[in-house]
């Protein structure tokens, strides 16, 4: 099963280095791709972020629509 990892460059909870570690660990077993969004942080990927969190993404609604399209493409291809 192929794996795609989406990560925000501004994620301080699960930083991109962890995604790269996971990609390295899985690459011998399956096709693994990492997509890094330069403006996204940890909670950018959530439909509704936790209260009192600040999201650095300049256009979160558009980001989430694009993410949904990318996820759909990944799972149906």
N, CA, C and O atoms as a GROMACS GRO file, in nm:
protein
  308
    1UNK      N    1   0.084  -0.116   0.000
    1UNK     CA    2   0.000   0.000   0.000
    1UNK      C    3   0.090   0.123   0.000
    1UNK      O    4   0.174   0.136   0.088
    2UNK      N    5   0.075   0.213  -0.094
    2UNK     CA    6   0.154   0.336  -0.094
    2UNK      C    7   0.115   0.427   0.023
    2UNK      O    8   0.002   0.421   0.073
    3UNK      N    9   0.209   0.510   0.065
    3UNK     CA   10   0.188   0.601   0.178
    3UNK      C   11   0.221   0.743   0.132
    3UNK      O   12   0.322   0.766   0.065
    4UNK      N   13   0.136   0.836   0.170
    4UNK     CA   14   0.166   0.978   0.148
    4UNK      C   15   0.149   1.048   0.282
    4UNK      O   16   0.048   1.031   0.351
    5UNK      N   17   0.249   1.128   0.317
    5UNK     CA   18   0.251   1.197   0.445
    5UNK      C   19   0.240   1.346   0.418
    5UNK      O   20   0.323   1.403   0.348
    6UNK      N   21   0.137   1.409   0.472
    6UNK     CA   22   0.120   1.554   0.460
    6UNK      C   23   0.170   1.615   0.589
    6UNK      O   24   0.135   1.569   0.698
    7UNK      N   25   0.252   1.720   0.578
    7UNK     CA   26   0.308   1.784   0.697
    7UNK      C   27   0.322   1.934   0.672
    7UNK      O   28   0.345   1.978   0.560
    8UNK      N   29   0.308   2.009   0.777
    8UNK     CA   30   0.327   2.154   0.769
    8UNK      C   31   0.470   2.190   0.807
    8UNK      O   32   0.523   2.140   0.905
    9UNK      N   33   0.531   2.277   0.730
    9UNK     CA   34   0.668   2.320   0.759
    9UNK      C   35   0.677   2.394   0.892
    9UNK      O   36   0.784   2.399   0.954
   10UNK      N   37   0.564   2.450   0.937
   10UNK     CA   38   0.563   2.525   1.063
   10UNK      C   39   0.509   2.443   1.180
   10UNK      O   40   0.474   2.498   1.284
   11UNK      N   41   0.503   2.312   1.162
   11UNK     CA   42   0.454   2.224   1.268
   11UNK      C   43   0.563   2.204   1.372
   11UNK      O   44   0.668   2.147   1.343
   12UNK      N   45   0.538   2.251   1.493
   12UNK     CA   46   0.635   2.234   1.602
   12UNK      C   47   0.600   2.116   1.692
   12UNK      O   48   0.680   2.079   1.778
   13UNK      N   49   0.482   2.057   1.672
   13UNK     CA   50   0.441   1.941   1.752
   13UNK      C   51   0.494   1.813   1.688
   13UNK      O   52   0.553   1.728   1.755
   14UNK      N   53   0.471   1.799   1.559
   14UNK     CA   54   0.526   1.688   1.481
   14UNK      C   55   0.602   1.750   1.364
   14UNK      O   56   0.546   1.766   1.256
   15UNK      N   57   0.727   1.786   1.384
   15UNK     CA   58   0.801   1.860   1.282
   15UNK      C   59   0.828   1.777   1.156
   15UNK      O   60   0.823   1.654   1.159
   16UNK      N   61   0.855   1.845   1.047
   16UNK     CA   62   0.883   1.776   0.921
   16UNK      C   63   0.992   1.670   0.932
   16UNK      O   64   0.989   1.570   0.859
   17UNK      N   65   1.087   1.689   1.021
   17UNK     CA   66   1.193   1.587   1.037
   17UNK      C   67   1.134   1.452   1.076
   17UNK      O   68   1.190   1.348   1.040
   18UNK      N   69   1.022   1.451   1.148
   18UNK     CA   70   0.957   1.325   1.184
   18UNK      C   71   0.894   1.258   1.062
   18UNK      O   72   0.895   1.136   1.050
   19UNK      N   73   0.839   1.341   0.972
   19UNK     CA   74   0.782   1.287   0.849
   19UNK      C   75   0.892   1.226   0.762
   19UNK      O   76   0.873   1.121   0.700
   20UNK      N   77   1.008   1.292   0.759
   20UNK     CA   78   1.120   1.239   0.680
   20UNK      C   79   1.172   1.109   0.742
   20UNK      O   80   1.209   1.016   0.670
   21UNK      N   81   1.175   1.102   0.874
   21UNK     CA   82   1.214   0.980   0.944
   21UNK      C   83   1.119   0.865   0.908
   21UNK      O   84   1.163   0.754   0.878
   22UNK      N   85   0.989   0.894   0.911
   22UNK     CA   86   0.889   0.793   0.877
   22UNK      C   87   0.904   0.749   0.731
   22UNK      O   88   0.895   0.630   0.700
   23UNK      N   89   0.926   0.845   0.642
   23UNK     CA   90   0.945   0.811   0.501
   23UNK      C   91   1.066   0.719   0.484
   23UNK      O   92   1.059   0.619   0.412
   24UNK      N   93   1.177   0.752   0.549
   24UNK     CA   94   1.296   0.667   0.541
   24UNK      C   95   1.270   0.526   0.595
   24UNK      O   96   1.316   0.427   0.538
   25UNK      N   97   1.195   0.519   0.704
   25UNK     CA   98   1.166   0.389   0.766
   25UNK      C   99   1.076   0.303   0.677
   25UNK      O  100   1.090   0.180   0.677
   26UNK      N  101   0.986   0.365   0.602
   26UNK     CA  102   0.890   0.289   0.520
   26UNK      C  103   0.935   0.267   0.377
   26UNK      O  104   0.882   0.180   0.308
   27UNK      N  105   1.032   0.344   0.331
   27UNK     CA  106   1.066   0.343   0.188
   27UNK      C  107   1.114   0.208   0.135
   27UNK      O  108   1.098   0.180   0.016
   28UNK      N  109   1.170   0.124   0.219
   28UNK     CA  110   1.214  -0.008   0.174
   28UNK      C  111   1.096  -0.103   0.156
   28UNK      O  112   1.108  -0.205   0.089
   29UNK      N  113   0.981  -0.068   0.216
   29UNK     CA  114   0.866  -0.157   0.212
   29UNK      C  115   0.757  -0.112   0.116
   29UNK      O  116   0.679  -0.195   0.067
   30UNK      N  117   0.750   0.018   0.088
   30UNK     CA  118   0.642   0.069   0.004
   30UNK      C  119   0.678   0.204  -0.054
   30UNK      O  120   0.771   0.270  -0.009
   31UNK      N  121   0.603   0.245  -0.153
   31UNK     CA  122   0.618   0.378  -0.210
   31UNK      C  123   0.572   0.480  -0.106
   31UNK      O  124   0.459   0.474  -0.057
   32UNK      N  125   0.660   0.575  -0.073
   32UNK     CA  126   0.630   0.673   0.031
   32UNK      C  127   0.664   0.812  -0.020
   32UNK      O  128   0.774   0.835  -0.071
   33UNK      N  129   0.570   0.904  -0.005
   33UNK     CA  130   0.589   1.042  -0.049
   33UNK      C  131   0.554   1.137   0.064
   33UNK      O  132   0.461   1.113   0.140
   34UNK      N  133   0.631   1.245   0.076
   34UNK     CA  134   0.604   1.347   0.176
   34UNK      C  135   0.566   1.476   0.104
   34UNK      O  136   0.635   1.521   0.013
   35UNK      N  137   0.455   1.535   0.146
   35UNK     CA  138   0.411   1.665   0.093
   35UNK      C  139   0.422   1.766   0.207
   35UNK      O  140   0.354   1.753   0.309
   36UNK      N  141   0.507   1.868   0.188
   36UNK     CA  142   0.528   1.969   0.292
   36UNK      C  143   0.467   2.100   0.246
   36UNK      O  144   0.501   2.152   0.139
   37UNK      N  145   0.376   2.155   0.327
   37UNK     CA  146   0.318   2.285   0.297
   37UNK      C  147   0.393   2.389   0.380
   37UNK      O  148   0.395   2.382   0.503
   38UNK      N  149   0.454   2.485   0.313
   38UNK     CA  150   0.539   2.582   0.382
   38UNK      C  151   0.465   2.672   0.480
   38UNK      O  152   0.527   2.725   0.573
   39UNK      N  153   0.335   2.690   0.463
   39UNK     CA  154   0.259   2.780   0.550
   39UNK      C  155   0.181   2.708   0.660
   39UNK      O  156   0.126   2.772   0.749
   40UNK      N  157   0.175   2.577   0.654
   40UNK     CA  158   0.091   2.501   0.747
   40UNK      C  159   0.164   2.469   0.877
   40UNK      O  160   0.285   2.450   0.880
   41UNK      N  161   0.085   2.464   0.984
   41UNK     CA  162   0.133   2.420   1.114
   41UNK      C  163   0.057   2.292   1.152
   41UNK      O  164  -0.013   2.234   1.069
   42UNK      N  165   0.070   2.250   1.276
   42UNK     CA  166   0.010   2.124   1.318
   42UNK      C  167  -0.142   2.124   1.306
   42UNK      O  168  -0.200   2.028   1.256
   43UNK      N  169  -0.205   2.231   1.351
   43UNK     CA  170  -0.351   2.234   1.355
   43UNK      C  171  -0.415   2.283   1.225
   43UNK      O  172  -0.537   2.284   1.213
   44UNK      N  173  -0.334   2.324   1.129
   44UNK     CA  174  -0.388   2.369   1.000
   44UNK      C  175  -0.468   2.257   0.933
   44UNK      O  176  -0.564   2.285   0.861
   45UNK      N  177  -0.431   2.134   0.956
   45UNK     CA  178  -0.494   2.019   0.891
   45UNK      C  179  -0.627   1.979   0.954
   45UNK      O  180  -0.698   1.894   0.900
   46UNK      N  181  -0.661   2.038   1.065
   46UNK     CA  182  -0.785   2.004   1.134
   46UNK      C  183  -0.901   2.089   1.082
   46UNK      O  184  -0.884   2.208   1.054
   47UNK      N  185  -1.016   2.027   1.069
   47UNK     CA  186  -1.135   2.099   1.026
   47UNK      C  187  -1.165   2.215   1.121
   47UNK      O  188  -1.195   2.326   1.078
   48UNK      N  189  -1.158   2.188   1.250
   48UNK     CA  190  -1.176   2.291   1.352
   48UNK      C  191  -1.060   2.279   1.451
   48UNK      O  192  -1.055   2.184   1.530
   49UNK      N  193  -0.968   2.374   1.447
   49UNK     CA  194  -0.856   2.368   1.540
   49UNK      C  195  -0.901   2.385   1.685
   49UNK      O  196  -1.009   2.439   1.710
   50UNK      N  197  -0.820   2.341   1.779
   50UNK     CA  198  -0.854   2.358   1.921
   50UNK      C  199  -0.869   2.507   1.956
   50UNK      O  200  -0.809   2.593   1.892
   51UNK      N  201  -0.948   2.535   2.056
   51UNK     CA  202  -0.964   2.675   2.098
   51UNK      C  203  -0.830   2.734   2.141
   51UNK      O  204  -0.742   2.664   2.191
   52UNK      N  205  -0.817   2.861   2.122
   52UNK     CA  206  -0.699   2.937   2.166
   52UNK      C  207  -0.571   2.898   2.093
   52UNK      O  208  -0.461   2.918   2.145
   53UNK      N  209  -0.584   2.842   1.972
   53UNK     CA  210  -0.465   2.815   1.892
   53UNK      C  211  -0.462   2.913   1.775
   53UNK      O  212  -0.565   2.950   1.721
   54UNK      N  213  -0.343   2.953   1.739
   54UNK     CA  214  -0.326   3.044   1.626
   54UNK      C  215  -0.275   2.965   1.506
   54UNK      O  216  -0.183   2.885   1.519
   55UNK      N  217  -0.336   2.987   1.392
   55UNK     CA  218  -0.295   2.917   1.270
   55UNK      C  219  -0.223   3.017   1.179
   55UNK      O  220  -0.280   3.120   1.144
   56UNK      N  221  -0.099   2.987   1.141
   56UNK     CA  222  -0.022   3.080   1.059
   56UNK      C  223  -0.059   3.078   0.910
   56UNK      O  224  -0.011   3.163   0.834
   57UNK      N  225  -0.142   2.983   0.868
   57UNK     CA  226  -0.171   2.972   0.725
   57UNK      C  227  -0.250   3.094   0.677
   57UNK      O  228  -0.349   3.132   0.738
   58UNK      N  229  -0.205   3.156   0.567
   58UNK     CA  230  -0.272   3.277   0.519
   58UNK      C  231  -0.410   3.254   0.458
   58UNK      O  232  -0.490   3.348   0.450
   59UNK      N  233  -0.438   3.130   0.413
   59UNK     CA  234  -0.568   3.104   0.350
   59UNK      C  235  -0.611   2.961   0.383
   59UNK      O  236  -0.610   2.873   0.297
   60UNK      N  237  -0.647   2.940   0.505
   60UNK     CA  238  -0.682   2.807   0.554
   60UNK      C  239  -0.799   2.742   0.480
   60UNK      O  240  -0.791   2.623   0.450
   61UNK      N  241  -0.908   2.813   0.449
   61UNK     CA  242  -1.018   2.749   0.377
   61UNK      C  243  -0.975   2.693   0.241
   61UNK      O  244  -1.015   2.582   0.204
   62UNK      N  245  -0.897   2.768   0.168
   62UNK     CA  246  -0.848   2.719   0.038
   62UNK      C  247  -0.753   2.602   0.057
   62UNK      O  248  -0.756   2.506  -0.019
   63UNK      N  249  -0.668   2.611   0.160
   63UNK     CA  250  -0.576   2.502   0.190
   63UNK      C  251  -0.653   2.373   0.216
   63UNK      O  252  -0.618   2.268   0.164
   64UNK      N  253  -0.759   2.381   0.298
   64UNK     CA  254  -0.836   2.261   0.331
   64UNK      C  255  -0.908   2.204   0.210
   64UNK      O  256  -0.921   2.082   0.197
   65UNK      N  257  -0.956   2.289   0.121
   65UNK     CA  258  -1.020   2.240  -0.003
   65UNK      C  259  -0.918   2.168  -0.090
   65UNK      O  260  -0.946   2.062  -0.146
   66UNK      N  261  -0.800   2.226  -0.102
   66UNK     CA  262  -0.694   2.162  -0.181
   66UNK      C  263  -0.651   2.030  -0.118
   66UNK      O  264  -0.630   1.932  -0.188
   67UNK      N  265  -0.639   2.029   0.014
   67UNK     CA  266  -0.603   1.906   0.084
   67UNK      C  267  -0.707   1.798   0.060
   67UNK      O  268  -0.671   1.682   0.036
   68UNK      N  269  -0.835   1.832   0.065
   68UNK     CA  270  -0.941   1.735   0.040
   68UNK      C  271  -0.931   1.678  -0.101
   68UNK      O  272  -0.949   1.558  -0.122
   69UNK      N  273  -0.902   1.764  -0.197
   69UNK     CA  274  -0.884   1.718  -0.336
   69UNK      C  275  -0.764   1.624  -0.346
   69UNK      O  276  -0.772   1.520  -0.411
   70UNK      N  277  -0.654   1.662  -0.282
   70UNK     CA  278  -0.533   1.577  -0.285
   70UNK      C  279  -0.558   1.442  -0.218
   70UNK      O  280  -0.514   1.339  -0.268
   71UNK      N  281  -0.627   1.443  -0.105
   71UNK     CA  282  -0.659   1.317  -0.037
   71UNK      C  283  -0.747   1.228  -0.124
   71UNK      O  284  -0.724   1.108  -0.135
   72UNK      N  285  -0.848   1.287  -0.185
   72UNK     CA  286  -0.936   1.212  -0.273
   72UNK      C  287  -0.857   1.150  -0.389
   72UNK      O  288  -0.876   1.034  -0.422
   73UNK      N  289  -0.770   1.228  -0.447
   73UNK     CA  290  -0.688   1.180  -0.559
   73UNK      C  291  -0.600   1.064  -0.514
   73UNK      O  292  -0.587   0.964  -0.584
   74UNK      N  293  -0.538   1.079  -0.397
   74UNK     CA  294  -0.450   0.974  -0.345
   74UNK      C  295  -0.526   0.843  -0.323
   74UNK      O  296  -0.478   0.736  -0.359
   75UNK      N  297  -0.644   0.852  -0.263
   75UNK     CA  298  -0.718   0.731  -0.230
   75UNK      C  299  -0.792   0.668  -0.348
   75UNK      O  300  -0.831   0.552  -0.340
   76UNK      N  301  -0.811   0.742  -0.455
   76UNK     CA  302  -0.884   0.686  -0.569
   76UNK      C  303  -0.795   0.655  -0.688
   76UNK      O  304  -0.842   0.608  -0.791
   77UNK      N  305  -0.667   0.681  -0.674
   77UNK     CA  306  -0.574   0.653  -0.786
   77UNK      C  307  -0.506   0.521  -0.764
   77UNK      O  308  -0.425   0.480  -0.847
   0.00000   0.00000   0.00000
